[in-house]
């Protein structure tokens, strides 16, 4: 069945450091891929998405490229800020039925000044 | 501002009580979902609905039921709350297709 695997946390970085959070997936066909972010005490917010191979999603300085050959969708940001401290979830979805999202277990990022 | 609203942020209930968690969306979304979130386990789908009066079991439906009498409202029901249902509960909604979900802020339920 479909599944998402993302790197274990927690991840601690200094401000302005480069961020990579790895995400790989297992799925039949051509799923859509998403990154969600959850700030402390809040629900999840859609950060970015990509719907086909080689698409690059981007938002708020974050980027991720849909790599079908490596079944990956790694999240990157060139210079993190303290305000980026949150939990990040990778997810995939098919376009059938209720287009259910399958989530990874989340990666907690802490950025220190 | 479009949103998904969950009726309570924090809730404390006793073992054996019947518990209702309410979720309302104002985006005319067809699909609605209930997840629970636990440390180390990520998000697990409890139930979802893709139309009024329709419901489908997710990955962990045991001990839960749902109701969707109106398009905008999706209720999660714990028939007899137990301590292992202490968790963060997240409601979400979406249009069909690759648009992602809009989540509510969550309800942190503690069963004592």
Interface residues (C-beta under 8 A of the other chain):
Chain A: X32 X34 X36 X41 X42 X43 X44 X45 X46 X49 X51 X89 X93 X95 X97 X98 X99 X100 X101 X103 X104 X105 X106
Chain B: X4 X31 X33 X40 X41 X42 X43 X45 X48 X49 X50 X56 X58 X90 X92 X94 X96 X97 X98 X100 X101 X102 X103 X104 X105 X106
